[in-house]
């Protein structure tokens, strides 16, 4: 089966997993918190979209730009989850699951950007593709 390059990335699959959790959190937020719902859904969707765009680029610098944007969206989502926890708006286990996924996503994106900025490293040594 043929795959797009981004579909082979572990970080992309983790971002999609987070998108599912984020949608569940957003769906459960109480009425009157539409601003959080919209922001969470936009930021959560932005993570895999930017990863896919970065994977589709050829130059390491261009890839890194999109991976950094995905990382920023992930940290924005983390702040939204923190706000939801502080305001007691969502199930704490669901928030914890989302946070764990975001920590993975951010760690992988950080490693990818650092490797892309190091001309001596290659994707094969990065260990960021699953086989």
N, C-alpha and C positions, 0 to 999 in steps of 0.2 A: 504494500500500500504506500502510495506517495504521501509525503507530508510537506507542509510549509516549514521553513526553517524554525519559526517561532514555536511550532507545535512540539519540537524536539527538546525545547528548553524546560528544565525542571521549574525554573522561576515562573515561566508562563503558566504552567499547570497549577502551581501554588497560587498565582494571582487569580486564576479562574476559580479555584476553590474558595479563595477569600471573597470573590464577587458573589458567590452563592450565599456565604455567611452574611455578608453585608446586606444583601437583599432581604434575608430573613430578619436581620436586625431592623432594617428600615421599615419593613412591613409591620413589625410589632411596635414601632414608636407611637406614642399617643397622639391623638389629634391635637393640633395647635403647635406641633413640632415639625411642620412641613419644611422649614428651612434646613433642619438637620437631615431629614429624609432626602431632600433634593441634593444637598451637598455630599452626603455619604454615597448616594448612588452615582453621582457624577465622578467623584474622586475614585471610587472603587472601579468603575468602568474604565477610567483613564489608565489604570495600572496595566492591564493586559493589552490595551490598545497601543500604548507607548512601547511596550516590550515587543509587540509584533512589528511596529514601525521600525524600531531599532534593528531587529533581526533582519529586516528587509533592506537595510542599508549596506553599502559596500565598504565605505571607509570606517576605520576604527573610531575616528573622531565623531562622525555622524552617528554611529551606533551609540557611543557614550552619551551624546546629547539626549537621545530618547530614553536611555536607561536611567539617566539622572532625573528626567521628567517623571518617569514611572516611580522612582524612589521618592520624589517629593510628594506625589499623589498618595503613596503608601503612608508616609509620615503624616500627611493631612488626615487620612483615614484613622490613624492611631489617635490623633487629637480628638476626632469626633467620637471615637469609642470612649476616650477618657471623659469627655463632656457628658456622654450618655450615662456612664457609670456614676459620675459625680452628681448628676441630676436624678439618679435612680430611675432611668427611663427604659432600661432594657434588662433582660435576663443576664445575670452575672456570668453564668457558664458560657453563654453564647458570646458575650463580650470577650471572655478569656480565650475562647477558641479563635475568634477573629484576631485578637492581639498576637497569639502564637503564630498564626499564619503570616501576619504582617512582619513579625520579627524575622521569620525565615525569608520572606520576600526582600526585605530591606537588606539583610545580610548578603543574599545572593546578588542583588543588584549592585551593592557596594563592591563586592569582589569582582564582578564583571567590569565595572567602570575602572577599577584600579588596574585590572589586567589589560584592558584596552589602552590605558594610558602608559603601559609599560611595553615598549616595542620589543623587548626581549622575550615576552611570553606569547604563547599561542593558545587558541581555543582548545587544542587537544590536551594541553597540560592543565588547562583551567578546571577540567572536571565538571563543567557546567552542563554538559549534554548527557542525557541518559542514553543508553545503548539499546 
